[in-house]
Amino acid sequence: MPPTTIPEQQFFDDPALDRAFGVVMALATEVYVLRDRQRAIEKVLANQGVIDLKTLNAEPSDEERATNQLDRNEFVNHLMENLTGFQVSKGLK
């Protein structure tokens, strides 16, 4: 007798959306784990006097903000490339 299989849960009409949402949730879980670990590392380093949390949490300078904005824009543009519908070979320029 073949093993009984439980049907896959489906929340959206298109099962591909369910799978994509599953990927998003898995990534969100990983991001939270990283946040939690970073917080723990910062605490240890602060307790050992290696870093100053006030300095770490300080508002960035205007120059740092501009640099961060450029980096963020490049990151988002790269991340969103696949949604434009134009697949570009990364091997050829």
N, C-alpha and C positions, 0 to 999 in steps of 0.2 A: 504494500500500500504506500503511495507516495506521501511525503510529508505535507502536512497542511500548511498552506501559506496564508498569511493574513494580508488582506488587500492594503495597498499603500493608501495612507490618508491623503485626501486631496482637498485643498481649500479654494483653489482658483479653477476656472473652467479649463485653462490650459495647464497641463501638468508641468510644462517647462517653467512656468512662473513659480510653481511650488518648489521646484528644484533650485531655481535662481534665488528664491527667498531663503531656502535652506543654506545656500552658500553665504548669503548676506548675514544670516544669523550665526553661522559658524565663524565668520570673520569678526563679527561684533563680539562674540565670546572671547576670541583670541585677543582683540584689542583691550577688553576689560582685564584679562589676565595680565597683559603687558603693563597696563596702567597700575594695577595692584602691585606688581613686582617693582615697577619704577618707584612708586611711593615708598615701598619697603627699603629699596636701595638708598633713596634720598635720606630716609630717616637714619639709617646706619651711618652713612657718610657725614650727615650733620652731627650726629652724636659723637663721632670720632674727630670732629673739627676739620674734616677734609673740605666740606662745602658750607657755605652760609645760605640757608634757605631764603632769607630776606633778599639777598642778592639774586639768587636763582629765580625768585618770584617777582622781581622788580619789573616795572614796565620797560619795554625796549625803547631805545633812543629812536629818533626819527630815521636815522641811517639804518639801524637794525630793522625797523618796520618796513622800510623800502626794500631792503634785501629779502626779508621774509616774504613780502608780497610778490616779488619776482619769482622766488622759489615756489611759492604756493601756486601761482598762475601756471608755471611750467609743469608742476606736478598734476594739476587738474587737467590741463590740456592734454598731457600724455595719457592720463587715466581715461579721458573721454574720447580719445581718438577712435576707438572701435564703435562708438555710437553714431559716428558721422556716416557710416555706411561705406566708407572708402577704406578698403584693406590695403595697407602699404607694407611692402616687403621691408623688413628691418635690415636685410643683408645688403641691399643695393641703395646707393645714394646718387 
